[in-house]
């Protein structure tokens, strides 16, 4: 069976990262009979300037989009796409824009437990569907336990600085690679796909990569 490693550079407050991953899952399902996938989640902060305790979302939206009272939500298209994919985006629920560094640090920890994807999906739902503050250590602890991580272990982890330097180093690695938008997918650490692509686009790209990898293998 062929193998592909996919490193997903994303932020847990990026709606297109949700859409992209749902579509990627469909593509992986279509290819599952012939390809084994290894998925890794890599950190990227869309709002690194946000303070640790978050920022008022209403104020942030006014500063970014101006006064859009009486106008359609700038996220209407994303909400509609979410519905077609079976994911509920409730943009009006969250009251704060969170700082996501600790969420990324927790995802770093989840890798050693084999729970990165489960945690990432749970964080997406927690923020976008339930409107909870995923910058809060209490909320992060709840989500971690929900996906099967040990309560005492994660409580100690969140109160420590473990994984902080590793997470910061990974973020800097992608900045140095000029990654300026997410989601970005690194396939086998050398091929790049960006954006919330359609499932058939992912399938086409992945099949081309498989062919290229086989060609490279025969010429070694």
RAJOCOR-V831904 format. One record per residue. N is the residue number from 0. SS is DSSP state (helix for helix, strand for strand, loop for the rest). PHI is phi in radians with two decimals (999 if undefined). NEAR is the number of other ideal C-beta (glycine too) atoms within 8 Angstrom. Layout:
# RAJOCOR-V831904
N SS PHI NEAR
N SS PHI NEAR
This chain:
# RAJOCOR-V831904
0 loop 999 5
1 strand -1.23 9
2 strand -2.24 8
3 strand -2.35 13
4 strand -1.71 10
5 strand -2.10 12
6 strand -1.70 10
7 strand -1.72 14
8 strand -1.56 13
9 strand -2.68 15
10 loop -2.16 12
11 loop -1.29 14
12 loop -1.93 10
13 loop -1.78 12
14 helix -1.11 10
15 helix -1.21 11
16 helix -1.20 15
17 helix -1.14 13
18 helix -1.06 14
19 helix -1.07 14
20 helix -1.25 14
21 helix -1.06 11
22 helix -1.22 14
23 helix -1.10 14
24 helix -1.03 8
25 helix -1.12 10
26 helix -1.13 13
27 helix -1.12 11
28 helix -1.10 7
29 helix -1.16 8
30 helix -1.73 11
31 loop -1.09 8
32 loop -1.25 4
33 loop -2.09 6
34 strand -2.27 13
35 strand -1.76 7
36 strand -1.87 10
37 strand -1.99 8
38 strand -1.88 8
39 strand -2.22 10
40 strand -1.81 12
41 strand -2.04 11
42 strand -1.43 14
43 loop -2.66 13
44 loop -1.84 11
45 loop -1.20 9
46 loop -2.25 10
47 loop -1.14 6
48 loop -1.39 3
49 loop -1.17 11
50 loop -1.11 6
51 loop -1.00 6
52 loop -1.58 5
53 loop 1.54 12
54 strand -2.53 10
55 strand -1.00 9
56 helix -1.19 10
57 helix -1.07 7
58 helix -1.13 8
59 helix -1.07 10
60 helix -1.12 9
61 helix -1.12 9
62 helix -1.21 5
63 helix -1.47 6
64 helix -1.92 6
65 loop 1.40 5
66 loop -1.39 4
67 loop -1.98 10
68 loop -1.13 4
69 loop 1.46 3
70 loop -1.80 5
71 loop -1.17 5
72 loop -1.05 9
73 loop -1.14 6
74 loop -1.82 9
75 helix -1.03 8
76 helix -1.07 6
77 helix -1.14 12
78 helix -1.05 11
79 helix -1.16 8
80 helix -1.09 9
81 helix -0.99 14
82 helix -1.08 9
83 helix -1.19 6
84 helix -1.74 9
85 loop 1.42 5
86 loop -2.09 12
87 loop -1.62 7
88 loop -1.62 12
89 loop -2.01 10
90 loop -1.14 10
91 loop -1.44 5
92 loop -1.32 8
93 loop -1.22 12
94 loop -1.71 8
95 strand -2.33 10
96 strand -1.49 11
97 loop -1.49 13
98 loop -1.38 12
99 loop -1.78 15
100 helix -1.05 12
101 helix -1.16 11
102 helix -1.13 13
103 helix -1.19 14
104 helix -1.11 12
105 helix -1.17 14
106 helix -1.11 15
107 helix -1.05 12
108 helix -1.16 13
109 helix -1.12 15
110 helix -1.05 10
111 loop -1.20 5
112 loop -1.79 8
113 loop 1.21 6
114 loop -2.15 10
115 helix -1.05 12
116 helix -1.15 8
117 helix -1.05 10
118 helix -1.20 15
119 helix -1.04 13
120 helix -1.10 9
121 helix -1.17 11
122 helix -1.20 13
123 helix -1.00 14
124 helix -1.13 9
125 helix -1.03 12
126 helix -1.42 14
127 helix -1.38 16
128 helix -1.60 12
129 loop -1.65 9
130 loop 1.22 10
131 loop -1.50 9
132 loop -1.48 10
133 loop -1.42 15
134 loop -1.56 14
135 loop -1.40 9
136 helix -1.13 8
137 helix -1.12 6
138 helix -1.19 12
139 helix -1.05 14
140 helix -1.10 12
141 helix -1.02 8
142 helix -1.16 13
143 helix -1.06 13
144 helix -1.14 11
145 helix -1.03 7
146 loop -1.63 11
147 loop 1.87 7
148 loop -1.47 13
149 loop -1.27 6
150 helix -1.02 9
151 helix -1.13 6
152 helix -1.07 8
153 helix -1.30 15
154 helix -1.08 9
155 helix -1.10 8
156 helix -1.08 11
157 helix -1.14 11
158 loop -1.48 6
159 loop -1.84 6
160 loop -1.92 5
161 loop -0.97 7
162 loop 1.43 10
163 helix -1.14 9
164 helix -1.19 7
165 helix -1.09 8
166 helix -1.15 13
167 helix -1.10 8
168 helix -1.13 8
169 helix -1.15 11
170 helix -1.04 12
171 helix -1.10 8
172 helix -1.00 8
173 helix -1.36 13
174 helix -1.10 8
175 helix -1.15 6
176 loop -1.52 6
177 loop 1.10 5
178 loop -1.35 10
179 loop -1.98 3
180 loop -2.61 6
181 loop -2.25 12
182 loop -1.36 14
183 strand -2.20 14
184 strand -2.01 13
185 strand -1.75 12
186 strand -1.76 14
187 loop 0.90 9
188 loop 1.12 6
189 loop -2.51 5
190 strand -1.82 9
191 strand -2.13 7
192 strand -2.19 10
193 strand -2.18 7
194 loop 1.60 8
195 loop -1.48 8
196 loop -1.18 11
197 loop -1.30 6
198 helix -0.94 11
199 helix -1.16 7
200 helix -1.18 8
201 helix -1.04 15
202 helix -1.02 11
203 helix -1.08 8
204 helix -1.07 12
205 helix -1.14 13
206 helix -1.14 9
207 helix -1.12 8
208 helix -1.15 12
209 helix -1.04 11
210 helix -1.09 8
211 helix -1.10 9
212 helix -1.13 10
213 helix -1.18 9
214 helix -1.09 8
215 helix -1.10 8
216 helix -1.17 7
217 helix -1.37 6
218 loop -1.65 5
219 loop -1.35 4
